[in-house]
Amino acid sequence: MPRQAREESGTGIFHVMMRGINHQAIFEDEEDYYQFINILDRMRVRYDDEGNPSGSNKSEPVNDMAYFTVLLRYIHQNPVKAGFADRVKHYASEAA
């Protein structure tokens, strides 16, 4: 069964979700992060053998700025909820 097509986003912004196997860290160091961003940029649009857009990233369209604001808050709170930092502002310095 083929995967369901990604919904269009009115803003062109998507919230892309991913998780390491067994909740392992996805990035071991800063270079891993930058390499991922580079690959993600190159793979934004993938096509199957028939020329149809396809992909495997789980994502949700961000259709308005109100949802974008809620989403930013959610993303920044994730390290605190996961126990990686005691406060949002401490995450970058503690993760380095």
LUMKOL-900914 format. One record per residue: residue number from 0; residue in one letter; x, y, z of N, C-alpha, C in turn. Coordinates in steps of 0.001 Angstrom, whole numbers. Atoms other than C-alpha are relative to their C-alpha. Example, Ala and Ser with C-alpha at 12.3 -4.5 7.8 and 13.67 -1.06 7.14 Angstrom:
LUMKOL-900914
(0, "a", (890, -1190, 0), (12300, -4500, 7800), (900, 1200, 0))
(1, "s", (-820, -1190, -60), (13670, -1060, 7140), (-770, 1090, 730))
END
This chain:
LUMKOL-900914
(0, "m", (848, -1181, 0), (0, 0, 0), (891, 1240, 0))
(1, "p", (-840, -1194, 39), (1587, 3325, -1012), (-358, 940, 1141))
(2, "r", (251, -941, -1094), (1954, 5997, 1597), (-940, 1106, -459))
(3, "q", (925, -1088, 301), (-574, 8813, 1778), (787, 1239, -404))
(4, "a", (-683, -1201, 478), (433, 11953, -115), (36, 1059, 1092))
(5, "r", (-143, -1087, -973), (1706, 14851, 2004), (-1005, 1102, -327))
(6, "e", (926, -1117, 186), (-849, 17614, 2509), (768, 1241, -421))
(7, "e", (-606, -1272, 382), (-113, 20962, 924), (-10, 935, 1201))
(8, "s", (-82, -999, -1057), (922, 23799, 3224), (-249, 1373, -607))
(9, "g", (299, -1340, 497), (-548, 27250, 2702), (1155, 965, 176))
(10, "t", (-1127, -894, -260), (2644, 28816, 4065), (1302, -511, -609))
(11, "g", (-1241, 598, 485), (5194, 26449, 2533), (860, -534, 1132))
(12, "i", (-723, 461, -1179), (6264, 25499, 6068), (-589, -1338, 436))
(13, "f", (433, 1285, -526), (6116, 21929, 7399), (712, -269, 1315))
(14, "h", (-602, 487, -1237), (6745, 20526, 10866), (409, -1433, -283))
(15, "v", (-513, 1327, 313), (8965, 17512, 10175), (382, -679, 1300))
(16, "m", (-239, 726, -1236), (9083, 14875, 12902), (852, -1235, -269))
(17, "m", (-811, 1206, 107), (11681, 12175, 13410), (532, -359, 1374))
(18, "r", (-495, 481, -1285), (13094, 10079, 16220), (1055, -1059, -270))
(19, "g", (-1030, 1020, 130), (16201, 7966, 16654), (-530, -1362, 414))
(20, "i", (381, 1364, -352), (15876, 4187, 16888), (192, -188, 1507))
(21, "n", (-30, 187, -1447), (15110, 3238, 20505), (250, 1302, 751))
(22, "h", (-133, -1332, -596), (15031, 6967, 21282), (1458, 452, 137))
(23, "q", (-1409, -404, -43), (18791, 7243, 20661), (153, 1405, -568))
(24, "a", (-296, -1322, 539), (20328, 10627, 19930), (178, -97, -1514))
(25, "i", (-130, -32, 1452), (20104, 11516, 16260), (1323, 654, -391))
(26, "f", (-1232, -723, 284), (23066, 13892, 16336), (986, -198, 1138))
(27, "e", (-1034, 201, -1012), (26258, 12964, 18175), (778, 1282, 270))
(28, "d", (-706, -1274, -173), (27846, 16372, 17595), (-561, 1023, -979))
(29, "e", (516, -1088, 825), (27270, 19696, 15860), (169, -279, -1495))
(30, "e", (-228, 322, 1409), (28757, 18445, 12579), (-1102, -925, -534))
(31, "d", (1101, 874, 399), (26097, 15686, 12451), (-1244, 818, -320))
(32, "y", (1167, -858, 193), (23405, 18344, 12778), (101, 757, -1324))
(33, "y", (-160, -777, 1238), (24804, 20498, 9973), (-31, -897, -1234))
(34, "q", (59, 948, 1111), (25248, 17465, 7721), (-1447, -384, -288))
(35, "f", (1407, 332, 167), (21610, 16524, 8321), (-750, 1125, -690))
(36, "i", (673, -1155, 607), (20400, 20031, 7454), (350, 79, -1483))
(37, "n", (-438, -28, 1391), (22444, 19893, 4245), (-723, -1080, -818))
(38, "i", (681, 1094, 703), (20979, 16506, 3244), (-1495, 286, -111))
(39, "l", (1421, -319, 9), (17457, 17582, 4197), (-310, 1035, -1068))
(40, "d", (202, -1029, 1012), (17799, 20640, 1990), (36, -606, -1405))
(41, "r", (-109, 629, 1318), (18876, 18484, -971), (-1144, -961, -280))
(42, "m", (1042, 1009, 172), (16089, 15962, -392), (-1412, 523, 247))
(43, "r", (1321, -563, -281), (13190, 18341, 135), (-1091, -631, -844))
(44, "v", (981, 615, 889), (11400, 16931, -2868), (638, -1228, -624))
(45, "r", (-462, 1252, 602), (11874, 13305, -3893), (-1088, -497, -926))
(46, "y", (954, 499, 987), (10229, 11569, -6803), (158, -1502, -169))
(47, "d", (-59, 1435, 266), (9321, 7947, -7460), (323, -234, -1475))
(48, "d", (-359, 347, 1378), (10010, 6115, -10731), (-962, 569, -1034))
(49, "e", (974, -572, 930), (6851, 7576, -12295), (-23, 1521, 27))
(50, "g", (-61, -1458, -56), (7786, 11174, -11426), (-938, 637, 995))
(51, "n", (900, -531, -1023), (5341, 11538, -8541), (786, 358, 1255))
(52, "p", (-687, -341, -1257), (6504, 13377, -5411), (-206, -1090, 1034))
(53, "s", (87, 1028, -1038), (7263, 10892, -2644), (980, 329, 1109))
(54, "g", (-917, -198, -1110), (9144, 10664, 633), (-405, -844, 1171))
(55, "s", (303, 836, -1146), (9327, 8980, 3948), (-166, 745, 1275))
(56, "n", (93, -850, -1203), (9635, 12166, 6419), (-1439, 152, 454))
(57, "k", (1326, -280, -553), (6507, 12337, 8741), (-59, 1505, 164))
(58, "s", (76, -1456, -81), (5260, 15932, 8522), (-1440, 459, 66))
(59, "e", (1303, -640, -77), (2349, 18232, 9148), (114, 1369, -646))
(60, "p", (-68, -1342, 593), (1565, 21325, 7070), (-271, 1075, 1043))
(61, "v", (206, -1162, -867), (1757, 24676, 8835), (-711, 1034, -865))
(62, "n", (802, -823, 907), (-1059, 26686, 7258), (-242, 1429, 453))
(63, "d", (187, -1386, -436), (-1143, 29816, 9383), (994, 339, 1097))
(64, "m", (-1003, -466, -960), (1019, 31905, 11684), (-374, -332, 1443))
(65, "a", (399, 372, -1362), (-1035, 31081, 14783), (518, -1405, 326))
(66, "y", (-503, 1350, -216), (-186, 27376, 14390), (1515, -5, 27))
(67, "f", (-1458, -92, 29), (3419, 28275, 13537), (531, 440, 1364))
(68, "t", (-412, -483, -1324), (3708, 30158, 16844), (-138, -1100, 1055))
(69, "v", (202, 1116, -926), (2258, 27226, 18807), (1058, -1067, -232))
(70, "l", (-983, 1009, 366), (4570, 24866, 16946), (1401, 368, 474))
(71, "l", (-1321, -427, -483), (7682, 26921, 17746), (134, -215, 1498))
(72, "r", (-16, 201, -1458), (6798, 26846, 21435), (144, -1491, 324))
(73, "y", (-49, 1447, -205), (6236, 23072, 21262), (1406, -541, -288))
(74, "i", (-1330, 480, 381), (9558, 22454, 19480), (1044, 398, 1041))
(75, "h", (-991, -471, -966), (11532, 24559, 21946), (-186, -622, 1377))
(76, "q", (253, 652, -1288), (9889, 22843, 24929), (395, -1475, 5))
(77, "n", (-318, 1425, 67), (10770, 19322, 23687), (1218, -412, 822))
(78, "p", (-1161, 418, -802), (14287, 19209, 25253), (-284, -1, 1504))
(79, "v", (349, -50, -1424), (12821, 20186, 28634), (-876, -1204, 351))
(80, "k", (893, 1139, -254), (10036, 17576, 28410), (749, -1325, -56))
(81, "a", (-775, 1240, 136), (12593, 14936, 27361), (1077, -128, 1072))
(82, "g", (-989, 50, -1069), (14840, 15814, 30314), (1420, 319, -434))
(83, "f", (-1341, -371, 472), (17775, 17086, 28218), (477, 1315, 606))
(84, "a", (-344, -1284, -606), (17673, 20486, 29937), (-1063, 324, 1038))
(85, "d", (998, -372, -1004), (15993, 21981, 32963), (-805, 1219, -433))
(86, "r", (705, -1166, 533), (15033, 25168, 31062), (335, 116, -1490))
(87, "v", (-204, -145, 1443), (14652, 25986, 27362), (1289, 750, -299))
(88, "k", (-1181, -813, 308), (17380, 28634, 27467), (1314, -724, 297))
(89, "h", (-1212, 745, -312), (19863, 26086, 28852), (303, -1113, -996))
(90, "y", (-175, 1167, 856), (19405, 23481, 26124), (1237, 76, -895))
(91, "a", (-1136, -85, 934), (21993, 24715, 23581), (1330, -147, 729))
(92, "s", (-1271, 66, -717), (24738, 25164, 26156), (208, -1368, 667))
(93, "e", (-118, 1321, -626), (23982, 21852, 27916), (210, -1101, -1031))
(94, "a", (-101, 1022, 1041), (23754, 19917, 24641), (1366, 7, -661))
(95, "a", (-1283, -118, 689), (27109, 21161, 23340), (1087, -807, 683))
END
